[in-house]
Amino acid sequence: MAVSRLAPSASTLSKLLLHPVSAPPFSRPFSGTAAGDDQTVLTIETSVPFTGHKIDPPSRSVEATPKELLSFFQDMAVMRRMEIAADSLYKSKLIRGFCHLYDGQEAVAVGMEAAITQRDSIITAYRDHCTFLGRGGNLVEAFSELMGRRTGCSKGKGGSMHFYKKEAGFYGGHGIVGAQVPLGCGLAFAQKYFKDETVTFALYGDGAANQGQLFEALNISALWDLPVILVCENNHYGMGTAEWRAAKSAAYYKRGDYVPGLKVDGMDVLAVKQACKFAREHALKNGPIILEMDTYRYHGHSMSDPGSTYRTRDEITGIRQERDPIERVRKLILTHEIASASELKDIEKEIRKKVDEAIAQFKESPMPDPSELFADVYVKGYGVEMQACPGLKLSKSIK
Amino acid sequence: MAAALQTAAALMASSNLVVNSERFRFGSLLRSPAGRKGSVLVVKSDGRHSVSFNAGLRAGHLITNAVAAKSEASAKSTDSKPGHEVLLFEALREGLEEEMDRDPRVCIMGEDVGHYGGSYKVTKGLAEKYGDLRVLDTPIAENSFTGMGIGAAMTGLRPVVEGMNMGFLLLAFNQISNNCGMLHYTSGGQFTIPIVIRGPGGVGRQLGAEHSQRLESYFQSIPGLQMVACSTPYNAKGLMKAAIRSENPVVLFEHVLLYNLKERIPDKDYICCLEEAEMVRPGEQVTILTYSRMRYHVMQAAKTLVNKGYDPEVIDIRSLKPFDLYTIGNSVKKTHRVLIVEECMRTGGIGASLRAAIIDNFWDYLDAPIMCLSSQDVPTPYAGSLEDWTVVQPAQIVAAVEQLCQ
């Protein structure tokens, strides 16, 4: 019995930004109207070659169309803009609790989406805003959820760390470090069980890479040949602890031991795309594979962390200058004369405007109704109706 | 039905017990429509008589010791009686098998459930029948395979995850609490987790402290989880099936000492309501609430109490979360005295919550403080005599009822 999935279809950037949930899932989310041709095929080399562990790495030469490059630019720019806007919303106390920002790591989310469809599943931890957007979530749902409004993707009851989008194959959004990896392997198990020919990408960070449950789940996945790809988003810091202080071996792509691994430049969206495509094919045929994305976050671990007590400002600005994912794509676009610098600037201005509009609109949207407190604890509110007893109805509900 | 009542009365009169058949009540059955499957009133006399209603024929065997004596039952079994006799672990297996036949999404995960057949033989033969993809032997990695079961459930699979001993599931507490219990809520209703987590727990085989744990007290606060405890082959099969069919995550507590209980159960398909308590012995004087293995200690004590002239009403609460306050409430309103007999620890146990729930809801009906007999707040010792003293014994139950009814 197959689990039904919606067929992919195209959509537009503006629809994505402003219109509520009913936007259908896509095969390539939210960049459908990127101008530029999609016939010319450019061959671009990744910044660094891939390094393989127990596997022959894919080629450094990646094919991309101008349209694709423009869409990468747009998508990453929206993500960047959203995270920066979230920063100021947090400082104005409209977003509360924990808020983990993804700026700097956009290439991972965007590159991954370019390699897969929404029938494949993605699960990640709490740094999930941009992954959610990549899966087809829109800014409406994202900002509403961050601000705890009822129009949020989790009806305001999840918050920053609990974004989900079931119909797009996005399984969250998890607060406990590493706990999402066994869940991800379970998703892959179900995909194998239903014979879906799809894969699951289970993302985790360099901090979570030391969790025991990860190795447990990897062992089971390798034993059962599950189509799961474990993606370590290595931003080199587990909150305030640098990777060399937390891991005896920081070669995360090798730590699967009997499971092959690939080290990827996570700031290069084309490299990410190539690696994910490669990994997907591998997982469908041979079982699990580990991808280590060498990436970086500009913000601290969360909004409560300035991010400068355990690393230098020079380091942060250095990476921003040399490896920023958006700047890299901008350079590619300009070099290949796909668009002019001012056109790109206009796109960014447009995005900023749309994001600001979205925020203004959703500052006004309502909080959840008090009755929502008890909604969805159980599938059918217990006590009132007993699922297993046809014909038995209680006269009063049990508290 | 009247004929059956008369037969019952005649049977009762001929038994050794002093029971006034006019005070015989079929309380919970009267509120059910005729076509209802599910709980059948159990009449406990001296264990040699059975009363049947609609299609549910039950052999009313009173098990006086915690581990059933098989010989007693086999002497009584005849081919002409409807239904078939099973041991409790076989009843669980039947429930699993029927649900796996019925729904191809049901699969089993756990340590040694497949080729080995299960450490308590609950899953024996299922791997041969359904194959390695539906009956999965996992490595010893509770945290991750419970997490994987939950992840699979998020997509629509219906895994039954076995903890070889309930205590091992402590390693998976994070997955059970955060992901299993709470995902439906935190995702705004997007994901349902129709998982069943089951396994044996409890005290009694001198297994030592770590293997004699009662996890119902730890799990009871997790929002979004349902918990049930089976105690007879009949309700074991019924609850297993209902748990698998439920869209909510259900934890099914079995007991190490009860797996060899024998009972005659119906041939046809039936389930037990997950949220419902079972009326074991109707009475007028005092309500005794219990579950799992303690049911048998209570019934043993009930025998003594009846001989002494008391009339206890014994309810097996079965549903540990949520409590069936309807059945319990009706009983409290009738008897005005409550004794809770449980196997989990005194501190923070099911009894503590049940007491609070009864006080909150039925305070005005109580004529005496609620008494609660629980296991001692100690790690379960290995020595047999000490182990016996960590749990509630029938003599203590008798003394408690006598005190309550003064």
HADDOCK unambig.tbl for C-alpha pairs under 7 A between the chains (distance, minus, plus):
assign (segid A and resid 154 and name CA) (segid B and resid 186 and name CA) 6.38 0.50 0.50
assign (segid A and resid 154 and name CA) (segid B and resid 187 and name CA) 4.73 0.50 0.50
assign (segid A and resid 154 and name CA) (segid B and resid 188 and name CA) 4.18 0.50 0.50
assign (segid A and resid 155 and name CA) (segid B and resid 188 and name CA) 5.21 0.50 0.50
assign (segid A and resid 157 and name CA) (segid B and resid 186 and name CA) 5.51 0.50 0.50
assign (segid A and resid 157 and name CA) (segid B and resid 188 and name CA) 6.39 0.50 0.50
assign (segid A and resid 158 and name CA) (segid B and resid 186 and name CA) 4.47 0.50 0.50
assign (segid A and resid 158 and name CA) (segid B and resid 187 and name CA) 6.22 0.50 0.50
assign (segid A and resid 162 and name CA) (segid B and resid 186 and name CA) 6.53 0.50 0.50
assign (segid A and resid 162 and name CA) (segid B and resid 187 and name CA) 6.73 0.50 0.50
assign (segid A and resid 164 and name CA) (segid B and resid 187 and name CA) 5.96 0.50 0.50
assign (segid A and resid 166 and name CA) (segid B and resid 190 and name CA) 6.33 0.50 0.50
assign (segid A and resid 179 and name CA) (segid B and resid 175 and name CA) 6.95 0.50 0.50
assign (segid A and resid 182 and name CA) (segid B and resid 144 and name CA) 5.01 0.50 0.50
assign (segid A and resid 182 and name CA) (segid B and resid 145 and name CA) 6.92 0.50 0.50
assign (segid A and resid 182 and name CA) (segid B and resid 147 and name CA) 4.87 0.50 0.50
assign (segid A and resid 182 and name CA) (segid B and resid 148 and name CA) 4.91 0.50 0.50
assign (segid A and resid 183 and name CA) (segid B and resid 147 and name CA) 4.99 0.50 0.50
assign (segid A and resid 183 and name CA) (segid B and resid 148 and name CA) 4.80 0.50 0.50
assign (segid A and resid 183 and name CA) (segid B and resid 150 and name CA) 6.30 0.50 0.50
assign (segid A and resid 183 and name CA) (segid B and resid 151 and name CA) 4.02 0.50 0.50
assign (segid A and resid 184 and name CA) (segid B and resid 151 and name CA) 6.18 0.50 0.50
assign (segid A and resid 185 and name CA) (segid B and resid 148 and name CA) 5.73 0.50 0.50
assign (segid A and resid 186 and name CA) (segid B and resid 147 and name CA) 6.97 0.50 0.50
assign (segid A and resid 186 and name CA) (segid B and resid 148 and name CA) 3.67 0.50 0.50
assign (segid A and resid 186 and name CA) (segid B and resid 149 and name CA) 5.80 0.50 0.50
assign (segid A and resid 186 and name CA) (segid B and resid 150 and name CA) 6.84 0.50 0.50
assign (segid A and resid 186 and name CA) (segid B and resid 151 and name CA) 4.33 0.50 0.50
assign (segid A and resid 186 and name CA) (segid B and resid 152 and name CA) 4.46 0.50 0.50
assign (segid A and resid 187 and name CA) (segid B and resid 151 and name CA) 5.08 0.50 0.50
assign (segid A and resid 187 and name CA) (segid B and resid 152 and name CA) 4.89 0.50 0.50
assign (segid A and resid 187 and name CA) (segid B and resid 155 and name CA) 6.71 0.50 0.50
assign (segid A and resid 189 and name CA) (segid B and resid 152 and name CA) 6.46 0.50 0.50
assign (segid A and resid 190 and name CA) (segid B and resid 152 and name CA) 5.13 0.50 0.50
assign (segid A and resid 190 and name CA) (segid B and resid 155 and name CA) 6.81 0.50 0.50
assign (segid A and resid 190 and name CA) (segid B and resid 157 and name CA) 6.56 0.50 0.50
assign (segid A and resid 213 and name CA) (segid B and resid 143 and name CA) 6.26 0.50 0.50
assign (segid A and resid 213 and name CA) (segid B and resid 144 and name CA) 5.35 0.50 0.50
assign (segid A and resid 216 and name CA) (segid B and resid 141 and name CA) 5.96 0.50 0.50
assign (segid A and resid 216 and name CA) (segid B and resid 144 and name CA) 5.89 0.50 0.50
assign (segid A and resid 217 and name CA) (segid B and resid 144 and name CA) 5.33 0.50 0.50
assign (segid A and resid 376 and name CA) (segid B and resid 184 and name CA) 6.22 0.50 0.50
assign (segid A and resid 376 and name CA) (segid B and resid 185 and name CA) 5.06 0.50 0.50
assign (segid A and resid 376 and name CA) (segid B and resid 188 and name CA) 6.88 0.50 0.50
assign (segid A and resid 376 and name CA) (segid B and resid 189 and name CA) 5.50 0.50 0.50
assign (segid A and resid 377 and name CA) (segid B and resid 184 and name CA) 6.63 0.50 0.50
assign (segid A and resid 377 and name CA) (segid B and resid 185 and name CA) 5.32 0.50 0.50
assign (segid A and resid 377 and name CA) (segid B and resid 223 and name CA) 6.70 0.50 0.50
assign (segid A and resid 377 and name CA) (segid B and resid 224 and name CA) 4.94 0.50 0.50
assign (segid A and resid 378 and name CA) (segid B and resid 224 and name CA) 5.35 0.50 0.50
assign (segid A and resid 378 and name CA) (segid B and resid 248 and name CA) 6.21 0.50 0.50
assign (segid A and resid 379 and name CA) (segid B and resid 247 and name CA) 6.33 0.50 0.50
assign (segid A and resid 379 and name CA) (segid B and resid 248 and name CA) 5.97 0.50 0.50
assign (segid A and resid 386 and name CA) (segid B and resid 275 and name CA) 6.97 0.50 0.50
assign (segid A and resid 388 and name CA) (segid B and resid 242 and name CA) 5.85 0.50 0.50
assign (segid A and resid 388 and name CA) (segid B and resid 272 and name CA) 6.90 0.50 0.50
assign (segid A and resid 388 and name CA) (segid B and resid 273 and name CA) 4.94 0.50 0.50
assign (segid A and resid 388 and name CA) (segid B and resid 274 and name CA) 6.52 0.50 0.50
assign (segid A and resid 389 and name CA) (segid B and resid 273 and name CA) 5.26 0.50 0.50
assign (segid A and resid 391 and name CA) (segid B and resid 33 and name CA) 6.86 0.50 0.50
assign (segid A and resid 391 and name CA) (segid B and resid 36 and name CA) 6.51 0.50 0.50
assign (segid A and resid 392 and name CA) (segid B and resid 32 and name CA) 6.65 0.50 0.50
assign (segid A and resid 398 and name CA) (segid B and resid 325 and name CA) 6.64 0.50 0.50
